[in-house]
Amino acid sequence: MSLFKIIPLLCLSTFCTASEINIIDKFYGTYGDNHKKLIIYPGNKDSVVVYIDKNGGPPNYSGSNLFGKATLKGGVLHHASLRFNSSDYPCEFTISLKDNLATITTLTSDSKCGFNRYTLGDTFVRSSDTPQKEVENIFTGGVCALEFLAKQLRETNKFMLTGCYKG
């Protein structure tokens, strides 16, 4: 193949990557309120750290939360993981963005993602363009710094919650 045919392909490939990077930046932020929250925190060039929390608040504080990695594919963020490291519990969902609304679409059942009383699929209104940096566990009082998870993602392209909560 001649060099003149290869160079346009390389340029087109670089443009697509740059375009995807510009798209992923638009997802960063904090969405929702005290009873349902979505945080999308910068990870590496094509992935983000995602935190989702849904709860009923006082008096019983029942609810569920999820930390995870989501990768940009075709203009939407895609999350796929195995809960409890078991193929019996595949958790998969997408996050799409339109204006200031982030919508989670569940591709597996809510319970496979650890959401039983509250559904995972929902629409969240952006409350800030800046992602919240820390998340507190309401049961233990421990605090997880999302930058700890993002750094891990940038260095290893892996995501493990172990060691996140301090306090």
N, C-alpha and C positions, 0 to 999 in steps of 0.2 A: 504494500500500500504506500502511496507517495506521501511525502511529508505534508503536502498541501491539503490532503484529505484528512490527516490525523489532527492537525492544529485546530481546525474548526470544532472537531469533536471534543478536544480537551477544553476549549473555551466554553462550549455549551455545557459541559459537565461542571465546570467551575461556576458558571452563572447559576445553574440549578442549585448547587450547594449554598451559594451566597443567598439565593432567594429563600431557601428553607431556613437559613439562620435568621433572616429578617422576620420570618413568620413566627419562629419560636419565641423571639423576644416579645411579641405581642401578647403571649399567654401569661407572662410573669405578672404576679400580683396576688392580692388577698381578696377573696370573694366570700359573700355571705354575711352572717351575723353570729351572735353567741350560740344559737341553737343548730346552725348548720354552717360549716365553714369549709372552704377549699383554699388551699395555699399552693401556688405553683412557683417553685423556687428554682433559679438557674442551676443547672447541673453541668453537663458538658455541651459540645457543639450541637448535638441532636437529641439530647435527653434532659429531662427535668426531674426534680424531686417533687412528689405530690403528697400532700397531707389532706385527708378528708375526715371531718368529724361531724357527726350528727347525734344530737342528744336532746332529751326532753327537759333538761334543766332541773331545778329544785321541784319537788323535794327528793325524788329518787335518782336523778342523774343517769337514768338508763340511756344507753346509746351505744354507738360503735365508732371506731376510728380506724384509719388505714394510712400507713406510710407506704410509698412505693416509688418506682421509677416509671416514667412514661416517655416514650420515644415518638418523635414527630414523624408521621407517615402520611403523605398525601394531604397535608394541611391540617390534620387533627393529631392530638396526642393519643397514643395507644399504650395501655398498660396490660401486661400479662404476667401472672405469677402463680405459684402453687402455694396455697395457704397450708400451713402445717407441714410444708415440704412433701405433700402428698398429691399424687395425680388424681385422687378422689375429690380434691378441692381446687380446681382451676378457677382463678379469678381473672376476668378479662372485661375491660371497659374502654371506652374512648371518651375524650373530652374535646368538644368543638367550641369554637369561639365565634360569637357574632356581636359586634359592638362591645358593650360591657357585660354581656351575658355568657357565662361558661356553662355548657350543658354536658352532663355525664350521661352516657348511654351505656347501660349494662349489657354485655354480650353473654354473660353467664348469669346464674341466679344470684340474687342478693346474698343468700346464705353462704354461697361458695366464697364470697368476698368478706364474710364476717358481719354482714348487716342483716339482722333478723327482725327487730322491731321497726326499724326505719329503713326505707329503701335507699339504695345507693344512687340510683338514677334520679337526677334532679337538675334544676337550673339554679345557678348562683349568680347574684348581682355583684359586680366588682365594687369593692369598698375602697380599694387602694391599688395604685399601680405598683407600689412597692410591696414585695412579699414580706409577710411577717417573718421574723428571723428565728423566733423560739416558740415552742409549743409546750404547754404545761399539762401533765397528766393529772386530771382532777381527782383521781383516787389516791395517788402516791405523793403528789406535790412535786415530783421530779420534772425537770425541764430538759427538753431535747432541742439542741441547736441545729437548725436545718442546714447550716453551713457545714457542720460535721458530716452530714450525709452527702452533701454536694461535693465536698472535697474527696470523699471516698469514691464517689461516682466518677469524678474527673481523673483520679489516679488509677483506678482499677476497672472502670466501667461496670462495676458490680455495686449492689445495694444490699447492705446488711444493717439492721436496726441495732444490733448488739453494741452496747457501749454508748448509745446515744443519750439516754436519760441520766442526768446528774441531779443529785440532791436527795 
